[in-house]
Amino acid sequence: MALLFYSADDDPEAWRTALLRQVPDLDFRVWPETGDPAEISMALVWLPPPGLLQGLPNLQAIFSLAAGVDAMLAQPDLPDVPLCRLVDRSLTTTMSEFVLANVLYYHRDFDRFALQQAASRWQLVLPQPASSRTVGVMGLGELGSDAADLLRRHGFRVRGWSRSRRALDGIETFAGQAEFESFLVGCDLLVCLLPLTADTEALLDARLFAMLPEGAVLIQVGRGRQLVPADLIAALDSGHLRGALLDVTPEEPLPADDPLWRHPGIRITPHAASYALPETAALTIADNIRRLREGRPLTAVVDRSRGY
């Protein structure tokens, strides 16, 4: 049962070392050195070239190298075998750090200080307690729940919204479309950590921004196609929104001539919020390798009908 690795971004040797530490007898192959395709039963990949997975006649499982799988699901030739998203504590920790850092950026008025520096103006803005701000987190899966808890422990008032009801200690939670507006109207800062589905595509639009209180901030670490860029720019230009941090954009890499780059109210990072470390992520992948060998159910299997 060989495993085939493919990624244009990840280091195959780091993954080889980490996985062989957990599964010493693993036959680990790196594309294009596939050997006999019939011997490959597992693929550890991110956005493989067209036809690569279809050319593996005995493929039994696909392990994604990312937590978000919408790009993988969009591949027209994705084989109909279990697709497992990546679950790893390093993914969760780095995402929560990123969310907290960017909430603090606006909470401590660093955006205003940046404008002052650009204008050579020195003007003190006194800090406010974290408890004076309400942060809303959309999406209460593993990443969203952890980020919400870290924000709560830092002292922010935190509320969360998800499609189905969740209960989190110290966090006010909302669920479903019926409670969506009630959730939004109280958010000084809105963090989007939703997966991309038919319901969340283009969700971050003029209607949503209008529900937020004046002066609210958007922190978008969900999926790029959830945002309607023109609506965000209009909300910023009108003064209704104070600012936005975009770690994901509808098109990636973002073209050099895209107006999102140059808007003074928008900060952009290159989809850098959260990455898995091979040495820790290998633990969950190795567990699924053993499960596959032993005929046991796999973990973190994507529900393709739901998109995550």
N, C-alpha and C positions, 0 to 999 in steps of 0.2 A: 504494500500500500504506500506508494510514493506520494510526496507532496510537491506541487509545483508552485514556485514563487514568482510573482510578477508585480512590479511597481516602478513607475518612472521617478518616484520621489524618495522611496525608502531604501535603506542600505540592506541589501540581501545578506551580507556577511554578518551584520549585527543580528539579524533575525535567525540566521543559521546557527550562530553560536548560542543564542538564547534558547532556541527550541531544542537543540541537541543536548543542552544541559538538562532539559526536562524529559526528553524522549531520546535517549542515546542511540537507539537503533533506527531512528527516522531516516528514510531515504529522501533527502532534501535536494530538490533540483531547482535551478534558476533558469528561467527562460532567457535565451532561446535553446539552452542545452537541455532539452526535454527528455532525451533518450526515447524509449519506446512509449508512445502516448497511451497505450493500453495498460501500462503499469501504474498510471497516475489515478489515484482515487480521490485526492484532495487538492484544492487550489487555495493558496493564501495570496490574495491579489487586491489591487486597486486599479480600476478602469483598464482591464486588459484589452489588447488590440482585438478588433473584430475577428471572429472566427477562432480565437485561441482556445476558449473553453469548449466551444462546440466540437473542436477537434480531439477532445479527450473522451473516448467512447465509454470508459468505465468510471467517469467522475461521479462521486457520491455526495460531496459536500463542497461548498464554497465558503471560505472564511474571509470576510472583508477586513481590510486594513484600516477601516474608518468606522466611527460610530454611526455617522449618517450614511444611509444607503440609497438615497434617492437617485444619485448619479449611476450607481450600479443597476438599480431597477430600470433605469431608462435605456439601458443597453438592449437593443432589439433581439440579440442572439443569446441572451443570458439563459443558460440551461435550466430546466425545471427540476432542480435538486435543492435541498435545503441551503439557504443563504444565511450565514450567521454574522451578525454585526459584531464589531469589536467592543468588548466591555473590559475596562481596565481602570484601576484606581488612579493611575497617572493621568489618564484622560479626564477623570472627574476632578482631580486636584488642580490641574492646570487650568481647566475651565473656570472653576470657582475662583481661583486667584485672579484670572483675567477679568471676570465680572466684578469682583470686589474692587480691583484697581481702578476700573473705569467708572464705577459708581462713585468712588472716592474722588476721582478727578473732577467730577462736576459738583459733588457735595462740598469739596474744599475750594471751589471756585477757581481751579486752575485754568479753565477755559477763559474766564474773565481776566486773569492775570496775563495770559498769553496775548489777549487783545491789548492790554495796557502796555506790555513790552513792545508790541508792534507800533504803538503810538507814542512810545517814549514817555509814558505817563505813570506816575507812582501814586497809587491810591489804595489804601488799606481797605480790605473787606474782612470783617470779623467772622471767624468761624462759628458755625451753628452746631449744636449737638446732633449726632446721628439720629436720635429719636425724633428730631423735627422733620425728618424726611420719610416718605413712604415709598418703598421700592416694590414694584409689581413684577413677578416672574411668570411669564407665559410658558407653560410646559413644565410639568412636575415629574418627569421621569428621573432617572438616576442623576443626570447632570443638573437638571433644574432644581431638584429637591436639595442636592448638596449645596448648590450656589445660594439658594434661599436660606438654608440653615446657617451658612457662613455669614451672610448679610445680617441675619437675626442676631447671631452671636456678637457681631460688631456693634450692635445697638440700634440698627435701623428698624423702623416699623416695616414689616414684610407681609405682603399678600401674594397669593399664588392662584393661577387659573389653569385648569386642565379640562380636557374633554369629559372625563369621568371624575367622580368625586375622589379626592385624596384628603387624608388627615395628617397634618404635620404639626409637631409640637411648637407652640408659640407663633404659628403662622396662620393668618386668616385665609381660608381657601374658598375658591369659587369654582363652579363647574358648569359646563354646558353653555349653549348659546343664550339661554334665558338669563344667566348671571354675568354675561360678558361685559355689558355696559357698566353694571354696578362695580365690577372689578376695575375697569379702566378709569372711571371718573376720580378715583382716589389715588392715582399713581403719579408721584412727582418724577420718578424715573421708571421707565418700562424696559424690562429685559426680555427679549424674545429668544426662547430656547426650544421652540416648537420644531417638530420634524416637518418635512415638506410633504403635504398630501393635497388632494384635490380641494380640501376645505381651507388649507392654509396658504395656498398659492395666491399671491397678490393681496394677502390679508392686511399688510401694513400699507394702508391707503388713506385717502383723504377722510373717509368716514371714520376710520379708527382714530386718526390723529385729532379729529374734531371732538371725540369723546374724552380725550385726555385734558387735564387742566392746563390753563395757560402757563407757559414756562416749563412744561415737561420736557424730559430728555428721553431719547430712544437709544438703547444699546442693543444692537442687532447682531446676535451670535447664533442665529438659527440657520436658515438656508436662504441663499441669495434671491431666489425667485419669489420669496414672500413679500418683497419690497416693491412698491411702485415708486421709482425714483422721482418722477415729476411731482407726485403728491407730497413727498418728503420735502423737496426743495420749496414748493409753494407754502407748506406749513412753516418752514423756517423763515422764508422771506416775509411772511405776514407777521412774524413775531409770536405766533401761537406756540411753536416749539422753540426751546432755548438752544438745543443742539442735538447732535446724533453721532454715535460711534458705530461704524459699519465694519465688522470683521468679515462679512460675506456680502457679495454683490451679485446682481442678476447675471452678469457676465464676468467670468474669471479666466485669466487675469483681466482686470478692468482696463479697457482701452485708454491710451494716453490722452485722447481728446474728450473723454467722458466728463461732463460738467460736475459729477460728484467729487472729482479730485480737487476742484478749485473753489468749492463753496466754503465760505468762512465758517459756517456753522457745522461742518461735517469733518470728522476725523476718520481716517481709513487705515486699517491694518490688513495685511495680506493673508487672510484666513489662517491666522496664527494663534488663535485663542487656545486651542487644545490639541495636543499630540500625545500619542501613546509611546511609552518607552519600551523597546523590545524586551528588556530584561524582566519587566513586570507583566507586560501584555502576553508574553509567551506562556504564562501560567494558565490563563483561560483558554488559549488556543490548544495548549498541550492537553488540557482536560477534555476538550472536544475531540482531539485526535484519539485519545484512549477510548472515549465513548463510542466513536465510530468503529474502532477496531473490535470493541466488545459488543456491538449491536445495541447499545443503550441510547436513549434519546439525547439529542444534542441540546446545548443551552444557547440562549440569545438568538434563536431562530426568528427570522423576519417573517411577519405576517404580510404576505405580498398584497393581500386585499386591502390592508390598512396603510401600507407604505412604510412600515417601521416595525 
